Amino acid sequence: MSTVLNLFVAAVLAGTPLLFGTVGEIMNEKVGHLNLGVEGMMSIGACAGFMVGYQTDNVVLALLAAFAAGVAAALIYAVLTITFMADQNVTGLTLTIFGVGLANFIGEYMLNHSATQSLKLPEHISAQIANLHIPVLSDIPVLGKLLFSYNIFVYIGIVTAVICWYYLQKTKTGLNVRAVGENPGAADAAGIRVIRAKYINVLIGGGICGIGGAYSAMIICGGVWISNCVNGLGWISVALVIFASWSPVKAIYGSLAFGCFSVLKYYVPKSIISIPNAFYDMLPFVITALVLVISSVRQSKENNQPASCGTNYFREER
Amino acid sequence: MAQEKKDTYAIECKGIRKTFGSVVANNNVDLDVKYGEILALLGENGSGKTTLMNMLSGIYHPDAGTIRIGGQEVSINSPTDAIGLGIGMIHQHFKLVDVHSAMDNIVLGTKEKRIRPKELKAKIEEISSKFGLEVDPEKKIYNMSVSEKQTVEILKVLYRGASILILDEPTAVLTPQETEKLFAILRRMKEQGCAIVIITHKLNEVLAISDRVEILRKGESIGTVDTKDIDEKKLTELMVGRPVTLEIDRPERKADAVPEIVIRNLNVERPDGTPGLTNVNFELMEGEILGVAGIAGSGQKELCEAITGLTEIKEGSIVHREEELVGMTFKDIRSRGIRISFVPEDRLGMGLVASMGMVDNVLLKHYQDQQGIFIDRKTPRKMAEKMVKELGILTPSVDTPVRMLSGGNVQKVLLGREIIAEPNVLLTAYPVRGLDINSSYTVYDLLNEQKKKGVAVLLVGEDLDVLLSISDRILVLCHGEVSGIVDARKTTKEEVGLLMTGVKGTKEEKEESTDGSK
């Protein structure tokens, strides 16, 4: 029982960066922009968040920096694809390569200029991003551990997902945004400012990805700067969008499931099932591939990719 | 609404000019419409009607000229501006979000705060009853028929309080009954004081609905005439710019014609398992035009696809001159030298590759016959150039993507490509849909020419008048069954109409159909 409980907690912790990445990508795709730069935006966010946290020892500043860096990275993508109508796939891939490279470059530079040749977050901020202990609530047996003992990021992630869901599904602006993603021509003819809606959503999405990156740098890597700290999480996020059928709330379950796969190896007793660790490392990617296959057969119109995803919009196109 | 403004000018355009690169779409166009008036905008394909209307709705911005709305000179820079001025446009290709409900589409982009679904529904119903519209506000667009979608578009415009309504070929995809319904709505709106501009190719509709007609030719205004002073012939002449005849030729058949294709007991299922064709029997003779009439979706598509080998046949036989085609793939059929050409309904989806030029589209049909590993583009280029010359296709070059061409020219490319392959059998589905009168006659002439060459032509059509005057025989489909095969020279529109609805399923027609199968 306690193994299952521990697995769940570990799955939540491992799934949180995926949640940020997925919600960020959903915000992009809902306005018709398939952004393959999630890995890059997360990396830039990771670098900015970690470095600001390292220098200032302030978790709020670190979060803001990660968000701002994600927005800045997304701005490159937005200007190229929305304004200059560059190919979305190529731009996204380029952003990934650029983002990962930039983060590693800055990280390497900082490492070389530090006294100890290593970068470790200061104590104060480490304490702030450690798992919380909420009086009373965290002490409830089982539930306390299950629900009320995570670090601050986890709660921010879930709140972000719910807010994004509410914004997209329940508000008038959200309706307009979804229309832009489905049929920008129709949205434009209805008097919606298509370009503005696209910019806003792509930038917010980038910011959310940036926070996810900061999570992997500051929590998954244990508060020490490691190159390539995002390590493919961005890519899994892109696939998770399909798994979550473009719903930020379903992204919560999806990221939990994928978080579970990625930590499974530590919780399956070796004495019972003996499989090499490499198998577990491979698992999330195999499942991703399977999810892509299964979901491509799915026929429901509503739970599908926004129709204009991947194509840029130009009003005067004939 | 605009009741008090009746008889004042809603739109006044002066000297409008718009160019796309080197192409002049509109030049020196004048147009005016009063409130409480329906103006028909008439012109051939590519004469700049849609471009002009798109400038009023804010999709394009004119290069020169002035637009006055309600007497005020305005500059319309975006659809938002147009909506603000009370202009609503219903585009030929509907601007609706498929996965959203009618309701969501109607409120889309409006400035007011989100209102409760209940109040919204009440408001929609209020407008609906005022103008005699019917729509289920919660139905998703992808579940709707074309006519329902159009109703949503109209509601969208009315909901925004538009007093100027522009409709771009609204009847192109409607059945005659649906068209009648639409016209009733438009007349009602006119009574309420709306100004309406309607683009249509169907001259009888122009005469039926409009008060005045504005004619465009090659992007310039030719003039305006009052509908009551004009007839179809004069309209056509104004539009085309030279005298024309509205008679459709019907060359005589050869007396000793033999069947080109014999179909026996053909059964085809639709992908969803429902019967598409049931026990279809008929012959297609060489050198004849066999018209196929029927309400949309009565099995026309299945019939064409069965003969071309594009769909699986459940039961029955299709024999082409002693050779059984059922069981053969498209490639087998080709390799036997049987040339079946098919001009599908969906020209740019199924017929041609929209992003390729004429040369490559012609090549698609012929590359399999070429030898060696490299593609020879010279022969198709020559063919394409020949087509341009002989059919008068208007295109900047034979390499321009075909999607850039106007509807009539796209059809000429498709038909031309199929004809140049010298078919034995030519299947055409709605070949003149969306084409202006001049292009339509070109298509009729091409079909007759093929008939004279001895080609067996199957013509699936929707305009009974045309079918009656061009075909030799008419096969009527009803719910996937042949409800009759009649002699087009002797039958009447009423008889075919009754067969279409299956009311007249009697012995008489059975005899006729067995007659034909002897």
Interface residues (C-beta under 8 A of the other chain):
Chain A: T171 K172 L175 N176 R178 A179 E182 N183 G185 A186 A187 D188 A189 A190 G191 I192 R193 K301 E302 N304 A307 R315 E316 R318
Chain B: F20 S57 I59 Y60 S78 P79 T80 I83 M89 H91 F94 K95 L96 V97 D98 V99 H100 D104 N105 V107 L108 G109 T110 K113 R114 K140 Y142 K156 M404
